[in-house]
């Protein structure tokens, strides 16, 4: 069940001090972009990001615009995605809580040509659907 598939370029990831908040996401995006400039990194990795009510999955895309099956996709459960944000008209980010260390967070940043506000709406729809299904499961057990 796919809500949305986003064609994007993976820019980078960085640890964050907290798991949510616009300022946290903006700071993480600025750190990644600053480090890329400092290191003179200009290349990007094309990816396909799928957002569903079960999670966020990132697939690496080969130069021929097909999925690279030799690199396994990266998947995060939607319950561990703690925040999503946009900066400007092209940057999209989400923050993920580590499965094993609940106080450790990482921000993943992408650039896209797609409507970033629409991408935020898709994340919100995924969060809402996850919460509703979790609530329904709890209610069915009582």
C-alpha positions in Angstrom: 0.0 0.0 0.0 1.9 3.0 -1.2 0.8 6.5 -0.4 3.5 8.2 -2.3 6.7 7.6 -4.2 9.1 10.5 -4.3 11.9 10.8 -6.8 14.7 12.6 -5.1 18.4 13.0 -4.6 19.8 11.8 -1.3 21.9 14.7 0.1 23.0 13.2 3.5 22.2 12.3 7.0 23.3 13.6 10.4 22.7 12.9 14.1 20.4 15.3 15.8 20.1 16.4 19.4 16.3 15.9 19.6 13.7 13.9 17.7 11.4 16.7 16.6 11.0 20.4 15.9 11.4 22.6 12.9 14.6 24.2 14.3 16.1 20.8 14.8 15.4 19.8 11.2 16.5 23.1 9.8 19.8 22.9 11.8 20.4 19.3 10.6 19.8 20.4 6.9 22.1 23.4 7.3 24.8 21.1 8.8 24.6 18.7 6.0 24.7 21.3 3.3 27.5 23.2 5.0 29.6 20.0 5.3 29.0 19.2 1.6 30.2 22.7 0.7 33.2 22.4 3.0 34.2 19.0 1.5 33.3 20.3 -2.0 30.9 17.4 -2.5 28.7 18.0 -5.6 27.5 14.5 -6.4 24.1 13.3 -5.2 22.6 9.8 -5.1 19.3 9.4 -7.0 16.7 7.6 -4.9 13.1 6.6 -4.8 11.5 7.3 -1.4 8.3 5.5 -0.6 6.1 6.8 2.2 3.4 4.5 3.6 1.5 4.0 6.8 4.0 1.3 7.7 7.1 3.3 7.1 9.6 5.1 4.8 11.6 3.1 2.4 14.5 4.4 0.3 15.6 2.6 -2.8 18.9 3.6 -4.7 18.3 4.3 -8.4 20.9 3.4 -11.0 21.9 5.8 -13.7 19.6 4.0 -16.1 16.7 5.1 -13.9 16.0 1.7 -12.6 16.1 0.4 -9.0 19.5 -0.9 -8.0 18.7 -4.4 -6.6 22.3 -5.0 -5.5 21.8 -2.4 -2.8 19.1 -3.3 -0.3 16.5 -0.6 0.4 16.6 1.2 3.7 13.4 1.0 5.7 12.2 2.8 8.8 9.0 2.0 10.6 6.6 5.0 10.6 6.5 4.7 14.4 10.2 5.7 14.5 9.8 8.7 12.2 9.5 11.5 14.7 9.3 14.5 12.4 9.3 15.7 8.8 10.1 19.1 7.4 10.9 21.1 4.3 13.3 23.9 3.7 12.8 26.2 0.7 11.2 24.7 -2.3 13.4 21.7 -2.8 14.6 20.2 0.5 12.7 17.5 2.4 13.9 15.9 5.6 12.7 13.5 8.2 14.0 12.5 11.6 14.1 8.9 12.7 14.5 7.4 16.2 17.0 4.6 16.5 15.3 1.2 17.2 17.9 0.3 19.9 18.7 3.7 21.5 15.5 5.6 22.0 17.4 8.8 22.7 19.4 8.7 19.4 18.0 10.4 16.3 19.1 10.9 12.7 17.9 13.4 10.1 17.8 12.3 6.5 17.8 15.0 3.8 16.8 14.9 0.2 16.4 17.4 -2.7 13.5 17.0 -5.1 11.8 18.8 -7.9 8.4 17.7 -6.5 6.0 19.8 -4.4 7.6 19.7 -1.0 4.4 20.8 0.9 2.6 17.9 -0.7 5.3 15.6 0.6 4.7 16.9 4.1 1.0 16.2 3.7 1.9 12.6 2.7 4.0 12.1 5.8 1.1 13.5 7.9 -1.3 11.1 6.2 1.0 8.2 7.0 1.3 9.2 10.6 -2.4 9.6 11.0 -3.2 6.3 9.4 -0.6 4.5 11.6 -2.1 6.1 14.7 -5.7 5.2 13.7 -4.7 1.5 13.0 -2.8 1.4 16.4 -5.8 2.8 18.2 -8.1 0.3 16.4 -5.9 -2.6 17.4 -5.9 -1.4 21.1 -9.7 -1.0 21.0 -10.2 -4.5 19.5 -8.3 -6.0 22.4 -10.4 -4.4 25.1 
